[in-house]
Amino acid sequence: MSEANSKSPFAILDQPTRPDDAGRPGPYPRSPALSPRVNPQGEAVTLTIDGKSVTTAPGTVLIEAARQVGIEIPSYCYYPGLSLQGACRMCVVSIEKMGKLQTACTTIVSNGMVVHTDSDEVKNARKAMLEFLLTNHPLDCPVCDKGGECELQDAVFRYGAAETRFLETKQHEEEKKFSSLVYYDRPRCILCYRCIRVCDEGMDVNAYGIGFRGGLSVIIPNRGEHLECEECGMCIDVCPVGALTSGTYRYKTRPWEMTHVGTICNHCGDGCKTTLAIRNNQILRANNRDHSGFNGEFLCAKGRFGWDFVNSDQRLTAPRIKRNRQLESGSWEEALSTAAARLNEIIAKSGPDSVAVLGSNHTANEENYLLQRFARTILGTNNVDHHRTGDFSSLVGALTAANATDRYATMQDVFEASSILLLGSDPTHEHPLVAYQIRQAVRRHDARLYIVNRAELKLRRQASLYLKVEDEGAAVGALAGTGAASPELGTLRERLSKENDTVVVFGDALRGEQVTGLVRWGLTLPGKSRFVALGDYANSRGAADMGVLPDTLPGYAAVADAAARARFESAWGAEIPAQPGRNARAIFAGIESGEIKALLVFGSNPVRSFGVKPETLRKLEFLFVADLFPTETAEVADVVVPAASFAEKSGTVTNTCGQIQALKRTMRKAGTRSDFEILVALAAQFGANWPYRSSEDVLKEIIAQVRGYAIPLPALLVGGAVVTRPQGNPPPLERADLIFSARDSLFTSGSISRYSWALNSLDEAKKPHGTIF
Amino acid sequence: MSDYENYAKGSPLEVKVISKRFGIPNSASIDVYLQHDGYKALQKALGMKPDDVINEVKNSGLRGRGGAGFNAGMKWSFVPKQSSKPKYVVCNADESEPGTCKDRPLMEYDPHQLIEGILIAGYAIQSQQGFIYIRGEYRYLMEIVDRAIEEAYARGYLGKNILGSGFNFDLCTHTGAGAYECGEETALLNSLEGLRGYPRVKPPFPAVVGLYGGPTIINNVETLSNVPHIILNGAEWYAKLGTPKNGGTRLFCLSGCIARPGVYELPMGFPLRRMIEEVGGGVLGGKKLKGVIPGGSSCPVLTADEIDVAMDYDSVAKAGSMLGSGGVVVLDEDTCMVKVAQRIAKFYAHESCGWCVPCREGTAWLKNLLTRFHSGAGVEDDVDTGLDVALNILGKTLCPLGDAAAMPAISIFKKFRHEFEEHLRLGRCPYEKRTVSVA
């Protein structure tokens, strides 16, 4: 019996005891989930699969070893990264010197193993498993959403078993609506339990379970017949068959009728890669189809379902111009010439500093870059700002001052970290991918998570240490040794001093000097500690990097720095005002006091984000808004132009970790123009002849001009995420209330989520913000 | 005590070791147990080195009485000496195999023998915690075992510093909820942890990664009940009771069409024919024998011509079946073998946990096919299809339940094919009385 050789593989499968387990009160930790733990330090193992010699890391499961040499072993219950369970029995292989067929997903490679994956015995066994699976499967492939990309179909295509000997009555059950976005069809379900595991191990929501027993087994949601969860849709993504289907996609199309375009999700700042599937110029589905990028198959509710604002019938499709106190439709030419004329008039009358510009944290880097160039060189003012959701400037400044600009942590660094310090943010809601990466780091790499936060948060379940504090900023001061440290903070400091390569992740609770203090102290921790500042939206980081700031030029060069100004002046062939401009708060105060007479708003809704009253905006002589929707701000504007969404334009965005990725144009929306097109056309109205024919031209200038952005263009164009390492000496933060997170939940995304049917259809979205599922 | 009457009749051929206290009034109480050599073996074991205890059990040839028949001492020796997690002893009292009813009297009439066995096992692997996982339907036994555990705590046989040896051991019972699958050792562990009773992937084996991730030994009630006798009388004495590599005696549960059904303790290697004819008093009503299931419903059926076999693990295996859990089910000439196959298939379809594909889908298919066939709606292909389905389950499931479902079906399809053909020819079951419908 093989119990005798109990030495080799077990050590790898057994979850190592963590030092924290001993001191952990309450229920026993879970039994060791059988997660494959590759041990790259160990000596390589060589085996033979179908006559091919394979050398791989010890601890690798056979199915992965075979994949490395291009041998595909079919499987349903096996899913990379999830625990092993040997349930579907599809991956059986024959191994010499072992009597029975073995499952390739649970067998760990060992030296000298000789494996056959294609013998008659193996083929017959797989065919038998398929025959079993098909006994109760409805074979409604012609109307099944999964038809054409179904793993069960694929396997039957390869191994046969299409003819049935099953003469009994098939079990039938009606389809169930688990939620507005998740439907479950029991007859199609092959019970691979991927959904259960991805929800438990991946999402830490555990919303699924199994009901009944044996052939009557059924996947059940956590609230009776209903699912209450984060609605990430990962269960739908990993489902190998058409058992779990998407409420937004089902019965809309056949998969092969769609065009797939890989681009970047436009909601939060994490920058997940997503594949938009298009048919008839409409997005029908989003999933990261090829599992590329740092998010793998991960997408949250917003990424997977919340793209439908693009298709909303409330989208603006024609410019609107105020005539007789009424916004009326007009032409692009009229809108732009009106805007230019009014702005010229106001500048001539009250000077360029009576005009201000508010940028967006959703628009592309190129557009942000052009926006501040427009403000600085064409309008002639530094009054340009945006809703800052994280203090990137202070992070860049602190790391540059410490000569440590190699210490920006990437999304992969979070995933691979051995130690993570999280301060002042709830990533589960505000940064679903960061939360996912942290959970995976803890689950798969035994990372220790330390949390300092003012509110209760779900990631506490993964935390080795959780400190609830009144004020994260004061806590950081104490940690760094400038304030009085409580015993708990002392413990945290001591624990961290024993960690190596800690990744420090902080939210908007830390600003200005606090960030500087955190970085200074964090750099004294052992190893190569690295930092992530969290900002809310798809291009919050990019807006700061591109200098949509009143006191900072692109690449965090101070406006007051004459040399930096001179560099951009020569690149642009125009003068930049030497005086730093008004920040957002000062702009709104200026409107109130009458000093600011004209405002241009691109992709932002200050009525909602800053709480500016519409009456205040009405005091403006001229308000120009470029947006997707008739927001509260757009409603009081003098000229509103319809902007293109992320799916309708090309460009780049930089995620909260500073990784730049390309947006690809997926579709067109009649009547709209991208901010790039709007800005170039507007500049032309002012007589400027900008040399940009496409956003790529702007990107090339960014690569040349913006420090930290000297990235290899091909890496970006093939869909890679390229790390930027900005360095600069931005001026200190003027006032703390310039930086604040919008505290979006899993189901909100500033103003645009209001136009998403999918997100608003969820019962969970009606729960109080911060609800833990 | 009236229940005992059934066992008390016994047979002069019995060799009573673990059943020797059955029939003594109040045998479940600790006082009676102590009067009859109770806890002497524990005392002796505590004076031995743990490794010596393991070797003694290994040398006795004691093989697992739950069904798989793995050498118990060998199993214990796989437990790592050093472990960062606690080690556990788990007693598998989830006796659910149709035809098997031996753990029940062991717990009912001699629970202290079991507790002593668990204590010795705990000492041998240096564990401090034991669990007795009792079948949900045996709830009344739990009261008896719980009372015995209480008594043992009160007298210092359980708890801290047992018999002044410095050895600590705690023991408690846990009830199953009515799932055959939880008799499979890893499913039992999951159930004990409060999870669904699904089997785990092996390796790692429970001896290395078991309950709550700690090294765990899981033994059947009967296995553990033998341990005190081995320690007290020596491995050699025990081994000699049986045949080579099959030490000791075994409780056989005779049931079905037999004159004197009951639980009999017989030495390993006792001939099956004598067991039926002499111990059990022959086939009920003097009818002819058709077949025997030698070790519980999961074993292949032996035909009447195949019963000249010694009842030990190796001999029965050679004869093409399994000693299993010792449930000997006798089938007479009036038994419909299609109905037997259907009944067994129905049991396994009901009890399949549903975790892996071949067992979940295959057992249900077999059940439906055989039910239809027996009702007279069979078609010619059914016999081959049924056999193929069973063969496709065999050896491909995660845990042995699939094999347990497949093996009896395969044996019946192969050995009693003529009965299937008879059903087809008549369009009904030849063994069932014909019901005449009056229009």
Interface residues (C-beta under 8 A of the other chain):
Chain A: M1 S2 E3 A4 S6 P9 F10 L13 D14 Q15 T17 Y28 P29 S31 P32 L34 L84 Q85 G86 A87 C88 R89 M90 V92 K100 L101 T106 A125 A128 M129 E131 F132 L133 T135 N136 R165 F166 L167 E168 T169 I190 L191 I210 F212 R213 G214 G215 L216 S217
Chain B: F70 M74 K75 F78 S84 K85 A179 L189 N190 E193 L195 R196 R200 V201 P203 P204 F205 A207 V208 V209 L211 Y212 G213 A349 H350 E351 S352 C353 G354 W355 C356 V357 P358 R360 E361 G362 T363 A364 W365 N368 L369 R372 V379 D381 D382 T385 D388 N392 G395 K396 T397 L398
